[in-house]
């Protein structure tokens, strides 16, 4: 009971949405502490004070994400987008290498492999991705949870299949980091944005690489990728960072100032508690849909629920103060820590009307 009360107290202190917000799969709400940190960062810059605290925020975010991912901070690089991280991985593959992907996965996970033009990119249904790994597959790239409909990949089966055939693995945790426990160390590469379930501002993304860097070349490296960044501002970088920081991109300092507070909140609440809360709400919505005669896309254990044929209701729901998404004609509702059973019931009531 105390744990539940603590969870509720922390959430109430941080969030006061003015709508029934069920669209975290697009953007997470910013906690009050994050909004305050963003304001403080802007004032710091406006007053011309040293920006040292903002650079410290970047390292605090790297360490916090590493804890959530279950890896050492030395394996975590910071950047701005999953697409950029995917691009670094794509650039490392030899011509003709086969990349196995899930059909209709999010573009940032796929497109950098396609634009190479000399890779064999093969797409299969998500449910068949593990069984589709074969001799000669160089890399398997997949989202842990599908953006369009919330289906959760069988990552354990994928990992074993990849190991059996000598393939490397790349997992995008953007739609699961923050509500679904992750073990990034089980995969060669992984990435995530921070503006969805991790509740941060736009402009930050993380990349996890092996200790030996997995054959990646830091093709986007600038001065921040140097072992001594402030000594690497002019001319070629003389020594790249001896950690995953060699894959860093110049950070959006305001973003990391806010994100530090968001990650602190996720750690205070605990991903396991957030998972239980989010999935319970999603399951309540699925049960209510069944009572209304609607069948969502099967995605057991997911905090995202996608309902075929109801995407056209998105506009009317928004005008009624209920925020969801329309994805490929499906209504997508995403439940997170600031949502309640009242939110679920309000959405069900609106769909019944």
HELIX and SHEET records of a PDB file:
HELIX    1   1 UNK A    2  UNK A   14  1                                  13    
HELIX    2   2 UNK A   32  UNK A   46  1                                  15    
HELIX    3   3 UNK A   52  UNK A   69  1                                  18    
HELIX    4   4 UNK A   73  UNK A   75  5                                   3    
HELIX    5   5 UNK A   82  UNK A   92  1                                  11    
HELIX    6   6 UNK A  107  UNK A  116  1                                  10    
HELIX    7   7 UNK A  126  UNK A  128  5                                   3    
HELIX    8   8 UNK A  155  UNK A  165  1                                  11    
HELIX    9   9 UNK A  184  UNK A  186  5                                   3    
HELIX   10  10 UNK A  213  UNK A  215  5                                   3    
HELIX   11  11 UNK A  223  UNK A  225  5                                   3    
HELIX   12  12 UNK A  229  UNK A  231  5                                   3    
HELIX   13  13 UNK A  244  UNK A  247  5                                   4    
HELIX   14  14 UNK A  253  UNK A  269  1                                  17    
HELIX   15  15 UNK A  271  UNK A  292  1                                  22    
HELIX   16  16 UNK A  311  UNK A  313  5                                   3    
HELIX   17  17 UNK A  314  UNK A  319  1                                   6    
HELIX   18  18 UNK A  341  UNK A  352  1                                  12    
SHEET    1   A 2 UNK A  20  UNK A  21  0                                        
SHEET    2   A 2 UNK A 322  UNK A 323  1                                        
SHEET    1   B 7 UNK A  76  UNK A  79  0                                        
SHEET    2   B 7 UNK A 205  UNK A 208 -1                                        
SHEET    3   B 7 UNK A 189  UNK A 193 -1                                        
SHEET    4   B 7 UNK A 168  UNK A 172  1                                        
SHEET    5   B 7 UNK A 137  UNK A 143  1                                        
SHEET    6   B 7 UNK A  98  UNK A 102  1                                        
SHEET    7   B 7 UNK A 120  UNK A 124  1                                        
SHEET    1   C 3 UNK A 304  UNK A 307  0                                        
SHEET    2   C 3 UNK A 330  UNK A 334 -1                                        
SHEET    3   C 3 UNK A 325  UNK A 327 -1                                        
END                                                                             
